[in-house]
Structure formats: structure tokens, C-alpha cells
Amino acid sequence: MFSLATIRQAATASVRQSVVLGRASPLAMRRLYATENTEKPKEEEKPAAEKSEEDNVKDDLTKQLAEKVKKIAELQDAYLRCLADQENIRERSRKEVLSSKEFAIQKFAKDLLDTVDILGMALSAVPLELREKNEKPSKEVIHDVERVLDQLSNLYKGVSMTETELLKTLKRHGVEQENPEGETFDPNRHQALFQAPMPDKEAGTVFSVQKKGYSIKGRVLRPAQVGVVSDPQ
């Protein structure tokens, strides 16, 4: 069986041949004209459809590319901002560490100011003529023994208060004084300067403290310098 398109093409070819030979009727001419006008647009529509589809694909790709470029630009901007923030953080941290090193002793120094004040008052208790050996004291000072004794007592009290206040300040900052007299010698915390036999004391016992030891939060800051009882010969 022949299709409709095949029959139409055969009819068209026959009419064309009749026109060429000059025997085609007006009705056949009208049919030929109508067939050509109806078939020609169909032949031209296909490329137009294909071109429209290609344009759509191109438009989609262009849109996707624009979105990718925009996304890359946003990521680059975020990356640069992140780098700037990190640099600012490093700079602030460096300044804070430097400031902490420079002012780490601030609280300790402030606590020592009261000790310095007490020591200054103790020193002021000594009369001017007694502060230097070359200075000759006045007759009043020489004969006023009670006044001199009073001044010496004030000096001792002032120095004693200075020591007490200083030890309190050290303790507030974790520094403890250690007096190991009567304790068993510990080489990790004590430094033996000499040894001597002591009949009434056990060997290895600390019987003399030349310099007291100090520790900071349990760690030895300076070992105590001591004398230790030696084994009896």
C-alpha cells in the first residue's frame, strides 16, 4: 500500500509534467499551487524548530555559566575576607601576648608597694647623725640613751613588719617560705653546706639553716641552704 504522501508526490509530479506539456487544466494548476504552498512551510518549520532548541540549550548554558562565575566571585570574596580576619586575629593575639609579658609582674609589683612604704618608715626612724659612721653624733644623742634605744626599737619593729608584709605578699602569689630545721634532709629540696656530728640528733637531720628555702606552687624556687647531722664515727 502506498502512503498518502507518496500518492500526493506522484500527483504533483503528474500535474507538473502536464504543465510542461501544456495540457494541464486550470483545476490541476490550482491543486498544484495549493499543494506547494501547504508543503513548503512544513519543510521550512523543521530547521526553525531545531534552531530554537539549540538557542534554548545555549541560553541554559550561558545562564549556568553566569551563575558559576557569580558563585566563584562570591567564594573568592569570602576567602579574602577570611584571610583578613585571620590576620587581624593573629595581630591581636601577638599584641595581647606581648602586653601580658610586659605587665605580668604588675599585680606582684603593686602588692610590694606597701612593703616598700613600711621599710621606708623603718629607715626614717634612725637619726641622721647615726646613719653614717663618719658622722659624729651630738652630745644630746650620746647622753640620751633612752631616745636611742627607742629609735632602735622602732627600727627593729619596722624591719620586722617589712619582712612579715613581704612574706604575705609572696604567699599571695604562690611563693612559700620553707624552714626545714629539725626535718630530715631532702636533696630535692635542701642544699647541704656542711655536716657535723650531733650526739643528741639523728643522722641526716637538718640542725642549722643558713638560708631559708622558697617554693612556688609546690615547685622549688630556691633550696634551703642547711647544715646536716653526719653519721657518728
Protein Blocks (a to p, Z undefined) as FASTA:
>chain_A
ZZfklmmmmmmmmmmmmmmnopacfklmmmmmmmmmmmmmmmmmmmmmmmmmmmmmmmmm
mmmmmmmmmmmmmmmmmmmmmmmmmmmmmmmmmmmmmmmmmmmmmmmmmmmmmmmmmmmm
mmmmpcfklmpfklccdfklmmmmmlmmmmmmmmmmmmmmmmmmmmmmmmmnopacddfe
hiacdfklpccfbdcddfkbcehiafbdfbdcddeehiafbdcddddddddZZ
